């Protein structure tokens, strides 16, 4: 798309500056560039089904709307959703439009980013700019005539759906060009869907949520409302049902829950998602104020004490406990005292608890072993893990917790006993204990 302009600029200024000898060399360069440009057009034609000006025999005007000839694989579809979803969640938080609707609309309108407008203009939603060569727009050449007030001039008719148009004076086939998918999402949610025609749908969506309508139904109703107001010419029922099916297929409503603060934005699709959500629902592990859980962060001893207190519902006894490094106003002081009183976690020597030190996987195994979450001690002579020696201080705890199915190792046969445990791993462990204990906590 850049080369023809470049060639034109060079040619118009070349005559005055070049000698005959250098002109010949220069023209050779131009020929190479021209061939390169033709090659690009050829690649363009093979990437998409042709329109008539590209191929007089096979081209159809309706092909202008079709996605690429090679359909996206499941992996590519997932990658597209993963890229667009964070933009949709942030847009939903900022402008109140359901994130699931934004993603579903992008999938439908752009074919997972494979339409011409998505590929060349990052325009995921087919948003037009009407006018003659408007700024910030990209022209979809070969598109059927949609200008009902001033018909587009036809240069040649090759048959039904096979018209070659005069593209130079068209105003009906320009599409807004965006620098990125994020810009496209922000324009849709922050500008187009906020205008006087569609703004009511946002207010209605928020009202429906406040009146306890489910997120799924509120998001689908939003689609109906904007389409009924003119966003899609096929009507509200079509748009609600079609995009709604996509939303259900990909469970896009989870992104609405993220935007509305009822789910952590950084756990969707995480291997421990189910365990994290259960732990948060039960009040065993909490998230952060920015609606993140930070599943891969390491746990400190103070954080572990807090989790254990919540999970085990620990009660105080009359034992007096004091640690030099735990002040009276320390955020986890009560939890630290409780785990020490119940002999679940002890100090680290010299009267300290070391609250900011990370908890290791071996220490967690020993903690839950101390609590008694096992039916019998592991008796096997064969060790489960290659990196836990016979004289390891937590051998019995590690082997027993593994035998009970509460702690797992890694695919390479190691346990990594000295590796700090993550928040996600702790959530998974207490989820297994919850199931092991009959779900009574």
Buried (B, 14 or more C-beta within 10 A) or exposed (E): EEEEEEBEEEEEEBEEEBEEEEEEEBEEEBEEBEEEBEEBEEEBBEEBBBBBBBBEEEBBBEBBBBBBEEEBEEEBBBBBBEBBBBBBBBBBBEBBBBBBBBBBBBBBBBBBBBBBBBBBBBBBBBBBBEEEEBEEBBBBBBBBBEEEEEEBEEEEEBEEEBBBBEBEEBBBBBBBBBEEBBBBBBBBBEEBBBEEEBBEBBEBBBEBBEEEBEBBEBBBBBBBBBBBBEBBEEEBEBBBEBBBEBBBEBEBBBBBBBBBEEBBBBBBEBEBBEBBBBBBEBEBBEBEEEBBBBBEBBBBBBBBBBBBBBBBEBEEEEEEBEBEBBEEEBEBBBBBBBBBBBEBBEBBEEEEBBBEBBBBBBBBBBBBBBBEBBEEEBEEEEBBBEBBEEEBEBBBBBBBBBBBEBBBBEEEEEBBBEBBBBBBBBBBBBBBBBEBEEEEE
